[in-house]
Amino acid sequence: MEEKRLITGGEFLVKKTDPADVFVPEEFDEEQRMIGETCQDFLDTEVFPAVDRIDAQEEGLMRELLAKSGELGLLGITIPEEYEGFGQSFITTMYASEVLGAGYSYAVAYSCHTGIGTLPILYYGNEEQRAKYIPKLATGELVGAYCLTEPGAGSDANSGKTKAVLSEDGKHYILNGAKMWITNGGFADVMTVFAKIDNDRVLSAFIVERDFPGITFNPEEKKMGIKGSSTRQIFFNDVKVPVENQLGKRGEGFRIALNILHMGRIKLGANVIGSAKTAISQSVKYANERKQFNCLISQFGAIKHKLAEQVIRTFATESSVYRASQALDDAIAHYVSQGDDKGRNTMEAFNHFAVEAAAMKVFGSEALDFVVDEAVQIHGGMGFSAEMMVDRGYRDSRINRIFEGTNEINRLLLVDNILKKGAKGVLPIMEEAEKAFEEVKKLNGLPAAAKGYFEEKDQYVANFKKVVLMLLKAVSDKFTRTLVTEQEILSNISDCIIQLYAAESVVLRLKKMEPFKSEEDLKLYRDMVDVFVYDAAARISKFARDTTYSFAFGEARDLLEKGITHFTWVAGVNVKEARRRIADRLIDENRYCF
C-alpha cells in the first residue's frame, strides 16, 4: 500500500490540497457517532438540567460531573488503552470536544482536565509518572489543572517569576511563586506547574499534588462568564516537590507549554462549534415562536439574514477544524512511527501545525462571538434577560478570544510561523511570491471565467493565496528585521490567511459531500460556499489594501493594488436569495440541521 503523503503545517498557502487528504464530518463512522451521542446524552441528562447550580458553583457539583464523565469513559477518549483510556484518533477527540463544547461552564472544566490538565503528563512524562497519574486522570479519580499564567506574566509566559531551588539533600525542589486564572483550581488534585530552576532564563515543568504542604488558594474569581468554572489564584510557599516530579528535562517547560497550547488552540476550535450550533437552535426556535406585526419574526428578511449567516460561519468553522484535524492525525501517525517516545513525537506533530492551530482558534472564537451576539439580537429584549439561555451563551463566549493565548497574539504567531518556515526553506514562500508578482506584471484585465463550478472556486482560492504571498514578500523586503514591530500589518496579513484557509476548507468539504447528500441538500451547501467565498474575497481585499496603504508607495503600491484587484475578483452572488434558502431550511427544521 502506498504511504500517504505527509502534509506540512502551513503548506496550504503554497500548494493545492487534495480533497482525499481532508476529513469532513459527513465521514464520521458508527463508533464516532456513538461517542458523540454519549456526549450529547450526558449534556442532556447531567449538565443542562443543572446549569444554574453549576453557575452558582454548588460545592462538589463540578467535581461530581467530571467523575461521572470518567465513569462513561469521556475523560479517556484520547488516552492509550494501557492507561485506562480508549486510544481514539485525534478526530474522534475533536468530535467529543465539539459536542461537549455546548456544555457552558462544564465544557471549560472538561476541556481543561482532558487537555492541558492531563496531556502534559501523558506526552512529556516518563513511564513512572504516566503510570502513577494518567489512569486516575482517565477515570476521573484525579482532576488535572495547568499553572502557567502569573500576575505579571500573561502572554509573555516565559517572564514568569515562580522559582524552583534544589534542596540541600537533593531530594526536592523548593517551589515559590504565584499562579493566576487557574481553571479547575478549586478542586484539581494534580497540577502541571511551570517555574524557573535557580536563575534559568527558561521554564521547567513540575507535577505538583494538591496536598503538598505550602499550597494555598485564593477565593473563586468573580467572572463575566463561565461562572461555573472554578478559577483561582494559587500560591506556592516553600512547597517541597520530589525531584522525580520534574516533568521533562530542565529548561524544557517553555517548549512543553507552547506545544500544549497549540493543541489547546485547535481543540478550542472544536469546542466553539458545539456552542454555535446550540445558539443557532435557540435562535431559530425563538424566531419560530415570537410574533410581531401579526407575523412570526422568522419570516422577516432581516432575521433570515442573521440566521443564515450564523449557519454559514459555523459551517466554515466546522469545515476548517476537521480539515486541520485530519492533517494532524496523519502527522501524529507519521511522527510516532519515527521514534520510540510516542508522547513527545505526538507533540512534535502539534508543533508543526502551529499555523492551523492559531487560525482555528482565532476564526472559531470570533465566529462564535458573532453567532451568540446575533442570537441575543434575534431574541430582542428577551435576549438581554438572564431567563434565556442565550444570555449565558453570550457571556461564556467572550473568554474564547482570550483563552489559549489572545487572538492578537495568535494572529502574530501565525504570520511569524509562516515566515520562519519560508526562511528555513520548509515552504517556498518567496519563490511562489515572485511568481505571483511576475503574473501581475503581465496582467491585462480581470481573470477569465473558469468553466466549471469547482474550477471557478479553486481559481478564486488560488488567487487569494497569491495576494497573501505578494504581501508577505513585500513587507519582508520593506521591513526586514523590524517587521516584528509592525503588528497592525502582520494582523491584517494573518486575517487574509485565516479567511483563505476557511474559504478553501468549505470548497474542499463541498467536493467530498456529494456522495453523502441529495441534490436538493447540495444546493443549500453550494449556497453556503458561494456566500462565504464571495464574502471572503471582500474581506481579503480590505485587509490586503489596509496592509498595502500602510507601507507601500509609488510603483510598489500600484503593483500591489493591481494584484489585489485582480486576485480578489469573484463573480457576483445573489446573497439575499442564497441566505433566504439556507434560513428557510433552518426554519423548517426548527434546529441546527446542517
MIZA-692784 format. One record per residue (C-alpha): x, y, z. Coordinates in nm, 2 decimals, m for minus. Layout:
- X:Y:Z .
...
// end
This chain:
- 0.00:0.00:0.00 .
- 0.14:0.34:m0.10 .
- 0.22:0.56:0.21 .
- 0.01:0.87:0.24 .
- 0.19:1.19:0.17 .
- 0.25:1.39:0.48 .
- 0.11:1.74:0.47 .
- 0.33:2.01:0.64 .
- 0.17:2.28:0.85 .
- 0.11:2.60:0.65 .
- 0.15:2.41:0.33 .
- m0.19:2.51:0.21 .
- m0.05:2.85:0.13 .
- 0.18:2.72:m0.15 .
- 0.01:2.40:m0.26 .
- m0.33:2.29:m0.36 .
- m0.49:2.05:m0.12 .
- m0.63:1.72:m0.24 .
- m0.98:1.65:m0.12 .
- m0.87:1.30:m0.04 .
- m0.64:1.44:0.23 .
- m0.93:1.62:0.40 .
- m1.18:1.48:0.66 .
- m1.53:1.60:0.66 .
- m1.80:1.54:0.93 .
- m2.01:1.35:0.69 .
- m1.75:1.07:0.71 .
- m1.79:1.00:1.08 .
- m1.81:0.62:1.13 .
- m2.06:0.44:1.36 .
- m1.83:0.43:1.66 .
- m1.76:0.80:1.64 .
- m2.13:0.88:1.61 .
- m2.19:0.66:1.92 .
- m1.93:0.86:2.12 .
- m2.10:1.18:2.00 .
- m2.44:1.05:2.11 .
- m2.29:0.95:2.45 .
- m2.16:1.30:2.49 .
- m2.49:1.46:2.39 .
- m2.68:1.23:2.63 .
- m2.45:1.33:2.91 .
- m2.52:1.70:2.85 .
- m2.90:1.64:2.82 .
- m2.93:1.44:3.14 .
- m2.65:1.57:3.37 .
- m2.54:1.92:3.26 .
- m2.82:2.12:3.11 .
- m3.07:2.04:3.39 .
- m2.80:2.17:3.64 .
- m2.67:2.48:3.46 .
- m2.79:2.72:3.73 .
- m2.65:2.51:4.01 .
- m2.32:2.49:3.81 .
- m2.30:2.86:3.77 .
- m2.37:2.91:4.14 .
- m2.07:2.69:4.20 .
- m2.26:2.44:4.42 .
- m2.00:2.27:4.64 .
- m1.87:1.95:4.48 .
- m2.10:1.96:4.18 .
- m1.85:2.02:3.90 .
- m1.61:1.76:4.05 .
- m1.90:1.51:4.06 .
- m1.98:1.58:3.69 .
- m1.62:1.52:3.60 .
- m1.63:1.19:3.79 .
- m1.94:1.08:3.61 .
- m1.78:1.18:3.28 .
- m1.49:0.95:3.38 .
- m1.73:0.66:3.45 .
- m1.86:0.69:3.09 .
- m1.51:0.70:2.95 .
- m1.54:1.06:2.83 .
- m1.22:1.17:3.01 .
- m1.01:0.90:2.84 .
- m1.10:0.92:2.48 .
- m0.75:1.03:2.37 .
- m0.56:0.83:2.63 .
- m0.40:0.50:2.53 .
- m0.56:0.18:2.64 .
- m0.27:0.08:2.87 .
- m0.36:0.38:3.08 .
- m0.73:0.31:3.11 .
- m0.83:0.51:2.80 .
- m0.98:0.44:2.47 .
- m0.69:0.53:2.24 .
- m0.91:0.71:1.98 .
- m0.79:0.92:1.69 .
- m0.75:1.30:1.72 .
- m1.05:1.35:1.50 .
- m1.27:1.15:1.75 .
- m1.13:1.35:2.03 .
- m1.22:1.67:1.84 .
- m1.57:1.54:1.78 .
- m1.62:1.48:2.15 .
- m1.49:1.83:2.22 .
- m1.73:1.97:1.97 .
- m2.04:1.81:2.13 .
- m1.94:1.87:2.49 .
- m1.84:2.23:2.39 .
- m2.21:2.31:2.41 .
- m2.19:2.25:2.79 .
- m2.12:2.60:2.91 .
- m1.90:2.61:3.22 .
- m1.89:2.23:3.23 .
- m1.72:2.23:2.89 .
- m1.44:2.45:3.03 .
- m1.38:2.22:3.32 .
- m1.39:1.91:3.09 .
- m1.16:2.07:2.83 .
- m0.91:2.18:3.09 .
- m0.90:1.84:3.25 .
- m0.87:1.63:2.94 .
- m0.64:1.88:2.76 .
- m0.39:2.09:2.95 .
- m0.46:1.91:3.28 .
- m0.37:1.56:3.15 .
- m0.17:1.58:2.83 .
- 0.15:1.74:2.96 .
- 0.20:1.43:3.18 .
- 0.08:1.19:2.91 .
- 0.31:1.33:2.64 .
- 0.61:1.45:2.84 .
- 0.60:1.23:3.15 .
- 0.83:0.94:3.20 .
- 0.69:0.59:3.23 .
- 0.67:0.61:3.61 .
- 0.49:0.94:3.60 .
- 0.24:0.82:3.34 .
- 0.17:0.50:3.53 .
- 0.11:0.69:3.85 .
- m0.12:0.97:3.73 .
- m0.27:0.90:3.38 .
- m0.50:0.61:3.47 .
- m0.66:0.80:3.76 .
- m0.69:1.11:3.54 .
- m0.86:0.90:3.27 .
- m1.12:0.76:3.51 .
- m1.18:1.09:3.69 .
- m1.04:0.97:4.02 .
- m0.80:1.26:3.99 .
- m0.87:1.60:3.83 .
- m0.60:1.80:3.65 .
- m0.50:2.17:3.61 .
- m0.23:2.37:3.44 .
- m0.05:2.65:3.61 .
- 0.13:2.88:3.37 .
- 0.00:3.23:3.39 .
- 0.13:3.46:3.67 .
- 0.02:3.81:3.78 .
- 0.30:3.97:3.58 .
- 0.33:3.71:3.30 .
- 0.03:3.65:3.07 .
- 0.10:3.64:2.70 .
- 0.48:3.67:2.78 .
- 0.47:3.34:2.97 .
- 0.84:3.29:2.98 .
- 0.88:3.60:3.20 .
- 0.72:3.42:3.50 .
- 0.89:3.46:3.84 .
- 0.80:3.13:4.01 .
- 1.12:2.97:4.13 .
- 1.23:2.62:4.20 .
- 1.55:2.56:4.40 .
- 1.70:2.22:4.47 .
- 1.70:2.13:4.84 .
- 2.03:2.06:5.02 .
- 1.97:1.69:5.03 .
- 1.89:1.69:4.66 .
- 1.56:1.51:4.71 .
- 1.32:1.80:4.64 .
- 1.27:2.12:4.45 .
- 1.15:2.40:4.68 .
- 0.88:2.59:4.49 .
- 0.79:2.95:4.55 .
- 0.56:3.18:4.34 .
- 0.20:3.26:4.24 .
- m0.02:3.15:3.95 .
- m0.35:3.30:3.85 .
- m0.65:3.23:3.63 .
- m0.61:2.86:3.71 .
- m0.90:2.67:3.57 .
- m1.02:2.38:3.79 .
- m0.81:2.54:4.06 .
- m1.07:2.49:4.33 .
- m1.07:2.12:4.32 .
- m0.78:1.99:4.10 .
- m0.57:1.72:4.25 .
- m0.27:1.73:4.01 .
- m0.12:2.04:3.86 .
- 0.14:2.10:3.60 .
- 0.33:2.40:3.74 .
- 0.59:2.60:3.54 .
- 0.88:2.75:3.72 .
- 1.24:2.85:3.66 .
- 1.51:2.64:3.83 .
- 1.76:2.87:4.00 .
- 1.85:3.15:3.76 .
- 1.75:2.98:3.44 .
- 1.62:3.20:3.16 .
- 1.36:2.94:3.05 .
- 1.09:2.75:3.24 .
- 1.09:2.40:3.36 .
- 0.78:2.20:3.45 .
- 0.67:2.01:3.76 .
- 0.39:1.77:3.86 .
- 0.25:1.91:4.19 .
- m0.01:1.74:4.40 .
- m0.27:1.95:4.58 .
- m0.19:1.81:4.92 .
- 0.18:1.90:4.92 .
- 0.23:2.13:5.22 .
- 0.27:2.50:5.14 .
- 0.00:2.54:4.87 .
- m0.28:2.80:4.94 .
- m0.57:2.92:4.73 .
- m0.74:3.25:4.69 .
- m1.13:3.25:4.68 .
- m1.30:3.19:4.34 .
- m1.27:3.47:4.09 .
- m1.59:3.66:4.00 .
- m1.61:3.64:3.62 .
- m1.81:3.79:3.34 .
- m1.90:3.44:3.20 .
- m1.82:3.07:3.25 .
- m1.93:3.14:3.61 .
- m1.95:2.77:3.70 .
- m1.58:2.71:3.60 .
- m1.35:2.71:3.91 .
- m1.09:2.98:3.86 .
- m0.85:3.06:4.14 .
- m0.51:3.22:4.22 .
- m0.27:2.97:4.37 .
- 0.03:3.04:4.59 .
- 0.33:2.81:4.64 .
- 0.52:2.88:4.96 .
- 0.83:2.66:5.01 .
- 0.64:2.37:4.85 .
- 0.86:2.06:4.85 .
- 0.82:1.88:4.51 .
- 1.00:1.55:4.48 .
- 1.28:1.56:4.22 .
- 1.11:1.27:4.04 .
- 0.81:1.50:3.98 .
- 1.01:1.72:3.74 .
- 0.82:1.69:3.41 .
- 1.05:1.66:3.11 .
- 1.41:1.79:3.10 .
- 1.54:2.10:3.28 .
- 1.45:2.41:3.07 .
- 1.20:2.22:2.86 .
- 0.90:2.38:3.03 .
- 0.85:2.66:2.77 .
- 0.85:2.41:2.49 .
- 0.60:2.19:2.67 .
- 0.38:2.49:2.74 .
- 0.39:2.61:2.38 .
- 0.31:2.26:2.23 .
- 0.03:2.20:2.47 .
- m0.11:2.54:2.38 .
- m0.10:2.45:2.01 .
- m0.31:2.15:2.10 .
- m0.55:2.36:2.32 .
- m0.60:2.61:2.04 .
- m0.72:2.37:1.78 .
- m0.94:2.19:2.04 .
- m1.09:2.53:2.12 .
- m1.19:2.55:1.75 .
- m1.39:2.23:1.81 .
- m1.54:2.35:2.13 .
- m1.70:2.65:1.98 .
- m1.87:2.45:1.71 .
- m2.10:2.28:1.97 .
- m2.17:2.62:2.13 .
- m2.25:2.78:1.80 .
- m2.49:2.50:1.69 .
- m2.67:2.53:2.02 .
- m2.70:2.91:1.99 .
- m2.84:2.87:1.64 .
- m3.10:2.62:1.75 .
- m3.20:2.86:2.03 .
- m3.22:3.14:1.78 .
- m3.44:2.97:1.53 .
- m3.67:2.82:1.79 .
- m3.74:3.17:1.94 .
- m3.78:3.32:1.59 .
- m4.04:3.05:1.52 .
- m4.24:3.14:1.83 .
- m4.21:3.51:1.85 .
- m4.47:3.72:1.67 .
- m4.45:4.08:1.57 .
- m4.69:4.27:1.34 .
- m4.91:3.95:1.33 .
- m4.62:3.75:1.18 .
- m4.36:3.52:1.31 .
- m4.03:3.70:1.31 .
- m3.87:3.40:1.14 .
- m4.05:3.52:0.82 .
- m3.87:3.86:0.82 .
- m3.58:3.90:0.57 .
- m3.36:4.07:0.83 .
- m3.40:3.77:1.07 .
- m3.34:3.52:0.79 .
- m3.01:3.71:0.70 .
- m2.90:3.67:1.06 .
- m2.99:3.30:1.09 .
- m2.82:3.21:0.76 .
- m2.50:3.40:0.84 .
- m2.49:3.22:1.18 .
- m2.51:2.89:0.99 .
- m2.25:2.99:0.72 .
- m1.99:3.09:0.97 .
- m2.05:2.78:1.18 .
- m2.03:2.56:0.87 .
- m1.70:2.73:0.77 .
- m1.56:2.68:1.12 .
- m1.66:2.31:1.12 .
- m1.51:2.25:0.77 .
- m1.18:2.42:0.87 .
- m1.14:2.24:1.20 .
- m1.19:1.89:1.08 .
- m0.97:1.95:0.78 .
- m0.69:2.06:1.01 .
- m0.77:1.76:1.24 .
- m0.71:1.51:0.96 .
- m0.38:1.67:0.88 .
- m0.28:1.64:1.25 .
- m0.40:1.28:1.28 .
- m0.18:1.20:0.97 .
- 0.12:1.39:1.12 .
- 0.08:1.22:1.46 .
- 0.09:0.88:1.30 .
- 0.40:0.98:1.10 .
- 0.60:1.12:1.39 .
- 0.50:0.85:1.63 .
- 0.63:0.59:1.38 .
- 0.97:0.78:1.36 .
- 1.08:0.72:1.72 .
- 1.03:0.54:2.05 .
- 0.88:0.82:2.25 .
- 0.52:0.83:2.14 .
- 0.43:1.12:2.37 .
- 0.70:1.36:2.25 .
- 0.65:1.26:1.89 .
- 0.28:1.33:1.92 .
- 0.36:1.68:2.04 .
- 0.60:1.73:1.76 .
- 0.31:1.70:1.52 .
- 0.12:1.98:1.71 .
- 0.43:2.19:1.69 .
- 0.44:2.16:1.31 .
- 0.08:2.27:1.28 .
- 0.10:2.59:1.48 .
- m0.03:2.79:1.19 .
- m0.35:2.59:1.16 .
- m0.40:2.58:1.54 .
- m0.37:2.96:1.56 .
- m0.60:3.01:1.27 .
- m0.87:2.78:1.41 .
- m0.85:2.94:1.75 .
- m0.90:3.29:1.60 .
- m1.16:3.21:1.34 .
- m1.36:2.98:1.56 .
- m1.37:3.21:1.86 .
- m1.47:3.51:1.65 .
- m1.73:3.31:1.46 .
- m1.89:3.20:1.79 .
- m1.89:3.56:1.92 .
- m2.08:3.66:1.61 .
- m2.33:3.37:1.64 .
- m2.41:3.44:2.01 .
- m2.43:3.81:1.95 .
- m2.69:3.76:1.68 .
- m2.87:3.51:1.90 .
- m2.92:3.78:2.16 .
- m3.03:4.02:1.89 .
- m3.28:3.77:1.75 .
- m3.43:3.73:2.09 .
- m3.46:4.11:2.12 .
- m3.54:4.23:2.48 .
- m3.57:3.87:2.60 .
- m3.21:3.81:2.49 .
- m3.09:4.06:2.75 .
- m3.28:3.88:3.02 .
- m3.10:3.62:3.23 .
- m3.40:3.40:3.20 .
- m3.29:3.29:2.85 .
- m3.00:3.06:2.78 .
- m2.86:3.29:2.51 .
- m2.76:3.52:2.80 .
- m2.53:3.25:2.93 .
- m2.40:3.16:2.58 .
- m2.32:3.53:2.51 .
- m2.13:3.58:2.83 .
- m1.95:3.25:2.82 .
- m1.83:3.30:2.46 .
- m1.62:3.61:2.53 .
- m1.34:3.43:2.71 .
- m1.25:3.22:2.40 .
- m1.08:3.52:2.24 .
- m0.85:3.54:2.54 .
- m0.81:3.16:2.63 .
- m0.51:2.98:2.49 .
- m0.33:3.30:2.40 .
- m0.52:3.61:2.30 .
- m0.64:3.63:1.94 .
- m0.39:3.92:1.89 .
- m0.10:3.70:1.99 .
- m0.22:3.42:1.78 .
- m0.25:3.64:1.47 .
- 0.11:3.75:1.52 .
- 0.23:3.39:1.58 .
- 0.06:3.27:1.27 .
- 0.24:3.50:1.03 .
- 0.57:3.46:1.22 .
- 0.55:3.09:1.18 .
- 0.48:3.11:0.81 .
- 0.77:3.35:0.76 .
- 1.01:3.13:0.96 .
- 0.91:2.82:0.75 .
- 0.98:3.02:0.44 .
- 1.32:3.14:0.57 .
- 1.42:2.78:0.66 .
- 1.31:2.65:0.32 .
- 1.04:2.44:0.46 .
- 0.78:2.63:0.25 .
- 0.87:2.81:m0.08 .
- 0.71:3.14:0.03 .
- 0.93:3.38:m0.15 .
- 0.96:3.17:m0.46 .
- 0.59:3.15:m0.50 .
- 0.55:3.52:m0.43 .
- 0.80:3.60:m0.71 .
- 0.57:3.40:m0.95 .
- 0.27:3.59:m0.83 .
- 0.44:3.93:m0.89 .
- 0.55:3.82:m1.24 .
- 0.19:3.72:m1.32 .
- 0.06:4.06:m1.20 .
- 0.31:4.24:m1.43 .
- 0.17:4.06:m1.73 .
- m0.20:4.11:m1.64 .
- m0.44:4.28:m1.87 .
- m0.80:4.30:m1.74 .
- m0.99:4.08:m1.49 .
- m0.94:3.70:m1.47 .
- m1.10:3.48:m1.74 .
- m1.40:3.29:m1.60 .
- m1.34:2.93:m1.52 .
- m1.57:2.68:m1.70 .
- m1.69:2.45:m1.41 .
- m1.83:2.53:m1.06 .
- m1.53:2.38:m0.87 .
- m1.28:2.50:m1.12 .
- m1.41:2.85:m1.06 .
- m1.39:2.82:m0.68 .
- m1.04:2.66:m0.70 .
- m0.93:2.96:m0.91 .
- m1.06:3.20:m0.65 .
- m0.88:3.03:m0.37 .
- m0.56:3.00:m0.56 .
- m0.58:3.37:m0.63 .
- m0.64:3.45:m0.26 .
- m0.31:3.28:m0.19 .
- m0.13:3.49:m0.44 .
- m0.24:3.80:m0.26 .
- m0.10:3.68:0.07 .
- 0.23:3.56:m0.09 .
- 0.28:3.90:m0.25 .
- 0.21:4.08:0.08 .
- 0.45:3.85:0.27 .
- 0.73:3.92:0.03 .
- 0.66:4.29:0.01 .
- 0.66:4.35:0.38 .
- 0.96:4.12:0.44 .
- 1.16:4.32:0.18 .
- 1.04:4.65:0.32 .
- 1.09:4.60:0.69 .
- 1.34:4.30:0.72 .
- 1.42:4.26:1.09 .
- 1.19:4.53:1.21 .
- 0.88:4.36:1.07 .
- 0.81:4.21:1.41 .
- 0.71:4.57:1.53 .
- 0.46:4.62:1.26 .
- 0.18:4.44:1.44 .
- m0.11:4.61:1.25 .
- 0.03:4.49:0.92 .
- 0.10:4.14:1.05 .
- m0.25:4.11:1.19 .
- m0.40:4.21:0.85 .
- m0.20:3.95:0.67 .
- m0.30:3.69:0.93 .
- m0.66:3.78:0.87 .
- m0.61:3.72:0.49 .
- m0.46:3.38:0.56 .
- m0.74:3.28:0.80 .
- m1.01:3.38:0.55 .
- m0.85:3.19:0.26 .
- m0.80:2.88:0.47 .
- m1.17:2.88:0.56 .
- m1.27:2.95:0.20 .
- m1.06:2.66:0.07 .
- m1.20:2.44:0.35 .
- m1.56:2.49:0.26 .
- m1.48:2.42:m0.11 .
- m1.30:2.10:m0.02 .
- m1.58:1.99:0.21 .
- m1.84:2.05:m0.07 .
- m1.63:1.84:m0.31 .
- m1.64:1.55:m0.06 .
- m2.00:1.58:0.04 .
- m2.16:1.48:m0.29 .
- m2.18:1.10:m0.21 .
- m2.35:1.18:0.12 .
- m2.61:1.43:0.02 .
- m2.91:1.46:m0.21 .
- m2.90:1.71:m0.49 .
- m3.15:1.93:m0.31 .
- m2.93:1.93:0.00 .
- m2.62:2.00:m0.21 .
- m2.78:2.32:m0.35 .
- m2.80:2.46:0.00 .
- m2.44:2.38:0.07 .
- m2.34:2.54:m0.26 .
- m2.53:2.85:m0.13 .
- m2.31:2.85:0.18 .
- m1.99:2.81:m0.02 .
- m2.10:3.08:m0.27 .
- m2.17:3.33:0.00 .
- m1.87:3.25:0.21 .
- m1.62:3.27:m0.07 .
- m1.78:3.59:m0.21 .
- m1.76:3.75:0.14 .
- m1.40:3.62:0.19 .
- m1.29:3.78:m0.13 .
- m1.42:4.12:0.00 .
- m1.26:4.07:0.34 .
- m0.92:3.97:0.20 .
- m0.94:4.27:m0.04 .
- m1.00:4.50:0.25 .
- m0.72:4.35:0.48 .
- m0.48:4.35:0.18 .
- m0.54:4.71:0.09 .
- m0.51:4.82:0.45 .
- m0.17:4.65:0.46 .
- m0.06:4.80:0.13 .
- m0.16:5.15:0.22 .
- 0.03:5.12:0.55 .
- 0.37:5.09:0.39 .
- 0.39:5.10:0.01 .
- 0.42:5.40:m0.22 .
- 0.47:5.47:m0.59 .
- 0.52:5.17:m0.83 .
- 0.53:4.92:m0.54 .
- 0.19:5.03:m0.43 .
- 0.05:5.03:m0.78 .
- 0.17:4.68:m0.84 .
- 0.02:4.55:m0.52 .
- m0.31:4.73:m0.58 .
- m0.32:4.58:m0.93 .
- m0.26:4.23:m0.79 .
- m0.52:4.27:m0.51 .
- m0.79:4.39:m0.75 .
- m0.72:4.10:m0.99 .
- m0.67:3.82:m0.74 .
- m0.97:3.91:m0.52 .
- m1.22:3.94:m0.80 .
- m1.51:3.70:m0.78 .
- m1.83:3.67:m0.98 .
- m2.13:3.83:m0.82 .
- m2.36:3.62:m0.59 .
- m2.73:3.68:m0.51 .
- m2.65:3.67:m0.14 .
- m3.01:3.76:m0.04 .
- m3.17:3.47:m0.21 .
- m2.89:3.23:m0.11 .
- m2.92:3.32:0.26 .
- m3.30:3.30:0.24 .
- m3.28:2.94:0.11 .
- m3.04:2.85:0.39 .
- m3.26:3.02:0.65 .
- m3.58:2.86:0.52 .
- m3.43:2.51:0.57 .
- m3.33:2.60:0.92 .
- m3.67:2.75:1.00 .
- m3.85:2.43:0.86 .
- m3.63:2.21:1.08 .
- m3.65:2.44:1.38 .
- m3.30:2.34:1.48 .
- m2.94:2.34:1.35 .
- m2.96:2.08:1.08 .
- m2.65:2.12:0.86 .
// end
